[in-house]
């Protein structure tokens, strides 16, 4: 009896432990917004920009190189397994070791990383490159790693010792792709210098230089038998090469824009190519016939990869998706969302519960801050969006686009309720008035356009700038509008009369922005990166008098925002840093580091407790700034 009770107890413990383990795994797999956050950040929205994809040798995992690290996915279910983070400048290429236990990463900080697949820990860092490392490959025996940089060198490394074996020089422009022959004796490298170069892996000697492409060679891949390899080019073509004679066998044509990535199927009978034309084409190797065209991506495709043992194809795109395709059927069967291109035009809803952003000039997103859930506002294919803001009542989103219109979206129904037009120019910036009755738009011909929100009626066009109006701001009382242009002027306008009150001279780039202080007495803007040291300017709104500028060791200030209580302001820079300042003393308070790309937008939540920063790395970080007190 005692043994039976003991068995029941032990069985119960095992069940409980298994259940707890399952719950932990499920939670870990789902709550990706909290993974590997930088100090001071409480949430990450978006998984970063995708660059590269590869299967593990046993086909169970997918490794995706992104701007914030290496995402690991279950290749069967699409479940998020892990994030290998720690590189401060993004990851641009990944390669599994033949045994599947190690991943090599091509890093933006000029290094090659080696990662333990099971633990996600970085086990080694290979240093030697002097520029961004864009591609990396394991040799077939797993003993050697090849890496290529944005310079013109290829380096070969001993995996076991981490030492450099050879430096391969000969290219005259950046390296874009590397591939080992199946026997591991030859390495082929593709470069923006329009050439392919063949290297003896053992000696590091250049064997041959292949010419024929007319522009950048962007991707190379060997057949599994080693008798052929394929190269893709920005001249819209693919070339098939014979490895015995090193002469071209066939040219594949059909893409309407440059080819960005190529891949060989495991059986050697099919080639896949992806293009800037947003399609993937499948080709018959022997005939050169185009078999199928895969068209589900909505933005250009960064990289494709065949699974090692079957005809499954993976692709990653700037539309923020990773897709798995059945190449026999010519359709995708699994889509992994969550990635995004550069985050710009970030704005809070009035209640602070939602954020809107424009991603990659193509998609307007609405984010639930509590859950991290992303809603994509349905948009017309091929339309390029530049900016989006939420109305003061939280019911509408206005989006400005390159097709000269502003669309007004109902957030609840996700439908367009009105379309505003003003002149024949693209709308680069938009802003609601504080009362929500007026919308201002800045165009690329220098005009500032005012519409009535309810009717879409054009109120007036303010003429004064001669170039793109890339930033707008209403004063808190809504009576004054500031417009900032790449013609190096900041104009202040009387909204009622349309009179130009002041024209302030300051160097401007289209990523710089303008903001009013919360009392409406001060106007601030960041300056162009050409103005060094890096500067933010402050003027008196009433008189137009220049009050002061701040200088700091931050790199090339891009954006500025004031807190709701007016006690602090925040600046973002080109290298991913956000800094908070005391408005009264103009002294720096705190630096927030964690982005791997330029800061394109920053905004305080309505209650002032959170700061959101949108970046070129394809993410938004939400920073907890409640603990910062200003006397």
N, C-alpha and C positions, 0 to 999 in steps of 0.2 A: 504493500500500500504506500509505504514511504517512497519507494522508487517511482511509483506512478505519479504521486504528488510532485516529486522532484522534477520528473520529466515534463509535467504540465507547466510548472513554474519556469523551467528553462525554455520550453517552447514559447511561453508568453513573453519572456524577455526578448527572445529572438524576434518574435513578431513585432514587439514594440520598437526594438532597435531598427528593424528593417523599415517599419513605417516612418520612424523619425528620419532615417537616412533618405527614404524616398521623398519626404517632405522637403528636406534640405536640398536635395538635388533639384526638385521642381522649382523651389524658390530661387536657388542659385541660377537656374536656367532662365527664369523669367525676369527677375529684377535687375536687368542690365543697366538701368539708369543710375545705379549706385556703385557700379564696379569701378575700382581703381580711380576714385575721384581725387583730384588735387586738394591740398589743404585749403579749407575755407569754402569749398564747393559742396552743395548738398544734393544736386541732381545734374545729370547730363542728358540732354535731349538730342537724339540723333546719334548714330554710331560712327559718324565720320565718313569722309570720302573714300570710296573703294578704288584700289589701284590694280590689284592682281589677285588671281585665284588659282589654287592647285588642290588636287586630290591627294590624300595619303595613299601609300602603295596598296593597302588592303581595302581601299575605297570606302572606309567607314567614316572618314572625316574630310572636311573641307577647311582649308586655311585661306583666309582672305586678308590680304595686306590692306591696311587703311591708314588714314591720316592720324589715328590715335593709337594704333597698335595692330596686333594680329588677332582677328576674331576666328574662333574655332567653332565650326558647326557640325552637327550630325548630318552626314551626307544622305541618310535615308529619310529623316523626318524634318530636317531643317532646324531642329532645336539648337539654341545657342548653348554651347558647351563651356567656353572659356574665352577670356580676353587676355592676351599677353601684352601687357602695357609696361611702360618705363622709358621708351624712346621719346625724346623731347621734340623730335622734328619729323615724325611720321615714318611709316614703313611703305616702301615702294615695290618690293618684290619678296617672294617667299619660295622656299624649296624644301620638301621633305627629304630626309636621308632615306636610302633604300630600305632600311629596316623599319622606317616609320617612327623611330623613337626621338628624332631630333628635327627641328626646323631651323633653317638658316634664313635670316632676314636681311634685306637690303635697306639700309636706314638713311634717313635724311640728315643725320648728324655725322655722316662720312664714315660710319662703321658698318661692319657685318656682325649681326648677333646670332648666337647659337642658343636655342631654347629647348628645354626638356618638355616633350609633348605631354607627358603624364602630369607633371607638376605645374607647368606654365612658368617655371623659373628660368631666367637667363643664366646660362652656365658658362658662357664665354663671350668676349667681345674682341673682334679682330680689327685692329687699327692700322692704318697705312694710307688709305685714300685721303685726298685733300678736298674732295667735293662730294656732293650727294651721291650715294650709291643707289643706282636705279635698277639693277638686276643682279640676281644671284642664282647659282645652280650647284647642286651636288653632282659629283661624278657617279657613274653607275656602280662603282665598288664602294662608294661612301667615304673614301679616304681623302678626297680632294674637294675643295670648294672653289668655284670661279666666281668672281664678282667684277662688275663693270660700273664705272662712275660717270658722272656728268662731265668729267674731264675727258681724257682720251686714252685712259689706261684700263687694262684688264689685269687683275691680280689673281694668282693661284695660291691657295692656302692649304697647309696640312691640317686636317681636321683634328687629329689626335693631340698635336702639340700647339695648334693655333699660330704657328709660325708661317711667314710668307715664303713660298717656294720660288715663284717667278713673278716678275712684272712684265707684262706684254705690252709693248709700245709699237705704234704704227698708225693707228687711227688718228684722224685730225679733228674729230668732233665727238660729241658725247656718245657713249655706249647706250644702246637701247635694248639689246637682247643677246642672250648667250645660250648655247646648247652643246652638250657633249654628244659625241657619237656613241652608239650603244656599246662599242668595245672600250670606250673611255680613252682612246688614244688621240683623238682629235677634238679640238674645241673650235666651234664656229662663233664668230661675233659679228653682230650687225650694228651699224653706226649711222648717225646723222650725216656722216661724210659721204654717203651714197654707196659705200662699199661693204662687202663681206670679207672677213679675213679668217683664214684657217691656220690653227696653231697646233704644233706638236706639244701635247700635254707634258710629256716626259722631259723634254729639253727646253720648252718655252720658245722654240724657234718658229718664226713665221713661215708657213709652208706655201701659201698662195693668197693672192688678193683677187677677189672676184668682183667684176664690175658689170654694169648693165642697167641697174636701177637708175632712175633719173633724179631721185630725191631721197629723203630719209628712209633708210632700212629700219623698220620698226620691230620686226619679229622674225624669229627663225625656229625651225623644229625639224628633227630627224625622224625618218621612218624607223620602225622598230627593228628592221633587218639591217639598217645602216646603209642601204644602197642609194638612198635619196634623201634630200632635205628640201624643205620649202622655205621661202622667204617672202615676207610681206612688205609692201612699200607704200609710201604716201602718194605715189603716182597712180593709185587705184588698182595696181596689179599685184599678182602673186607669180613667183617664178619657181619652177621645180628644177632641181639640180641633180646631176648624176655624180655620185661620190667617187666613181672610178676615174672619170675623165674631168670632173669638176666643170662640166659644161652645162648650160641650161638645156633642159629637155622640152619644157613647155611653159607658156605664159597663160595665166588665167585672168580673164577680164570680165567685168560685169558690175562691180561696185561703182557707185557714182561719186564717191569721195574716197579719200585715202584709206588704205588698209592699216589697221592698228595692231592686230594680233592674228596669229595663225597657229593651227594645231593639227597634228596627225592622229588619226584613229589608231587604236591598238592593233587592228588587223591590217593596217597599211593600205586599205582600199579607199579611204575617204580623207579629205582635207576639209577643215573648217577655217573660215576667215571672218573676222569682224571688222567693221568699218566705221568711219565718222558719219556714214550715211544712216547709222542706227540699225543696221541689219547684220545678220550673220548668214553667210552663204555656205552651203555644203557642196563639195565638188567631188566628182569621180576622178581618182588619181590617173587612171589609164587614159581616159578620153578627154579629160578637161571639161566635161559637161557639168553645168550647174544643176545640181539635183534638187535642192530646196533652198528657199529663202525664209529665214526666221525673223519675224518683224515685231515682236511684242514689246521690246524695249522702246522707251520714249525719249532716250537721250543717247549720246554716243557711247559705244561699248569699249571699256578700257582693256579687258582681257578675256580670253576664253581658254578652256582646258578640257581635253578629253579624259574620261576616267581610264585607268590603266588597263582594264580588262574587258570593257564593253563599250558600246556606242552611246554612252551618256555624255552629254556636253554640259559644262558649267560656264556661266558668263557673269561678268560684273559690269555695271553701267553707272554712268553719272545720274541716271534717274533714281538712284538709291536702292536698286534691287540686285539681288543675286538670284539667278535663275538656273534651274536644271532642266535640260531638254532631252526628250526622246528623239534621237535623230532619225529613227525609222519612221516615226509619225510626223516629225517636223513640228512638234509643239512642245511647250514647256509643261512639266508636270509638277514642279515645285517652285514656289517663289518665296524668297526670304527677304522681307522688307526691313526698313529701319535705318538704312544708311541714307546719307544726304550729301549733296554737293554744298558748296559754300553757303553759309547762313548769312543773310543780309536782312535789313529792314525789320528788325525784331521789335515787337510792340506788345505790351500787356493789355488785357481786357480791363475794364474799369474795376471789376471785383478782384483782379489779381489772380484769378483761377485759370486763365487761358493765356497763351502766347501765340502770336502769329509770326510767320517768317516766310521769306521767299528763298527758295533753294535752287541754286544752279540756273537762275534766270528762266526757269521753266515751270516751277511748281510753287503754289501757295499752300502752306501747311498751317493747320490750327492744332496746337498742342494742349493737352490736359496736363497741367503742372503736377497734380497729385499723382496721377497714374503713369505719366510719361507717354500716354497714348497719343498717336498722331493721326489727325484726320486730314486727308488730302482734299482740298477744294477742287472739284471737277473743273478742268480747264481745257480750252481748245487745243488740240495737238498743234505743235510747231509754234504756238504763241510764246513769246519771250517776256516774262514778267521781271520787273526791275525792283518794285517796291510794293509793300502792302501795309495797311494800318487798320486798327479796329476803331469803330466809332465810339464816342464818349458814352453812349448808352449800352454798348456791348452787343448790339443787334446786327451790325453790318461790318463787312470787311471791304475796304476799297483797295483795288490793285491797279497799279500803273504798269503799262506795258510798252514795248517797243513799236507796237502797231498803232500808236497815236491815240489810244483810248484809255479811259479809266472804267473798269467794271465795278459795279456795286453789288456785293454778294450778301444774301440773307444767310446768317450763320446757321440758323436752325434748319433751314431747308436746303442749304448749300446750292442755291440757285441764283442766277444773275437777275436782279430786280431792276437794274437800270444800267445804261452805258452812257458815259459822258464823253463828248468830243469838244475840242476847242480850236485847234489849228492842225496843221499837217505834221506835227512834230511828235517824237517819242516822249513819253512821260517818265522822267527819271526820278521824281520825288513827289510825294503827296502828303497832305496833312489835313486832318479835321480841325476846325475851329473848336475851342473849348466847349461851346454850347451845342456843337454837332450840327448846326444849321448850314455851315459853309465848308466846302472842300477846296483846298488850294493844290494846284499841280504845277510842278516845274518842268519845263520842256527842254529839249536839246538845242533849240534855236534861241534860248535866252528869255523866253516869255514866262511869266507867272500867270496862271489861269485860275480864276475863281468861279466856282459853280454853287448853285443852291442844291443842297443834298436831297431834299424831298422831291424836287421836280427834275433835277439834272440840267436846269436852265443855266446858260452861261451868263454870269454877272458882269465880269469885265476881264480884260487882259492887261496886265501890267508890263509895260515895256521899259527896259533899262539895262538888262544884261545882253551880252553879245555871244555867249556860249552856254553850255549845259548848266542848267540850274539843278544841282544835285542834292541840295538840302534845303528844307523849309522848316520854320518854327513859328507858331503863333505865341504871342505874349499871353500870360495867364488870363488877362481880362479880354482877350480876343480882339483888341483894337489895333494891334500892330502885328505885322507879318515880316519876318526876316527871311531873305532868300540869299543863298550862297552859291556862287557860280565859279566854274573853271576859268572865267575871264579875270579871276583874281579880285573880285569885288564881293562885298557883302552889303546888300541893300535892305533898308528898313522902310516899310510902307505903311501909310495910314489905310486901314482896310476899308473904311467907309468912303473916303474921298478918292482913293487910288493914288494919292500924292506920295512921291518918294521923299522920305524925311531925311535920310542920310545915305551916303555911299561911302563905305569903309573899304580901304585898300588892304588886302592881305593875300598872300600866295595860297592857292587852293588847288587841290586834286579832287577828283570826283568821289573819293572815299571819305574825305573830310566832311565834318558836319557842323551845324550851328545849333545853339540851345539858349533859351532864356532862363535866367535865374527864377526861382519860385516867386519872388516879390516883383518880378517884371522890370526891375531897375537896371539889370546887367544883361548884356548879350555876350556870349562866348563862342569861340570857334577854334578848331584845331587848324594848324597850318600845313602846307605842303611839305613833303619829305625833303624837298630841296632847300628848305629854310632850316639851317642848322645853327646852333643847337635846336633840338626839337621844342616846339613852342605851342602853347595855347594862349590865345589873346582874349582880353576882356575889355568891353567898352561900356560907357554910360549910355543907356538907351535914349534918354531925353536929350542930351547934348551931343552925342556922337563922339565924345572925348575918349581917347584910348586911356584906359586905367592902368593896365599892367599886362605883363605876359609872364608865364611860368616856364622855366627851363628845368629840364631833368635829364637823367641818363637813360630814360626810356627811348626806345628807338622809333622815330618817325610817327608822331601822334596822328591818329586817324579820326577818333570820335570822342565826344564829350557829352556828359549828361549831368544834370543837377538832381539831388535828392529832393523828395517832396517837402521836407522840412526846411530846405534851403541851407542846411548847415554844412553839407559836403557836396563835392562833385567828383565824378569819375572820368578818367581818360583811358582810352585803349590805344594800342600801338600796332605797328606792322609785324611785330614778332611775337604776338600772342599774349602780351602782358596787359593787365588792367591795374590801374592805380587809383586809390581814393585819396582825396585832398580835403583839408579843412578850408571851407570857403572864407572864413573870417580872417585867418592868418595866411592862407595860401601855402601852408606847409603840408608835405606828404604825410599820410597816415598809414597806408598799408598797400603792399603790392600783392596782387593775386596772379599767380602763374599756373598754367595748366593747359592752355590751348597750344596747338602745334602750328597754327596758321595765323594770319593777320586778323585783327579784330575789326569787323565791319559794322557792328552795331552794338550799342549798350543802352540799357534802359532800366530805371528803377521801378520796382513794383509800386502800386498806389500807396501801400502802407509803409514804404521805405525800408522794409526789412530784408528785401531780396534784390540783388542786382543780376540782371540777365545779360550775358555777352554772347553775341553771334559771331562766328569765325569762319574764315576760309577753310578751316579743317573739317567743315561739315557738321559741326556740333554747336549747341548752345549749352553753356554752363550757367547754372543758377547758384549764386554765391550767397551764403548766409552772412549778412553784415549787421545783425542785431547787436552784436557785442561791441561794435565800434561806437564810442560815445564822444561827442564833441561838446565842450563847454561853451 
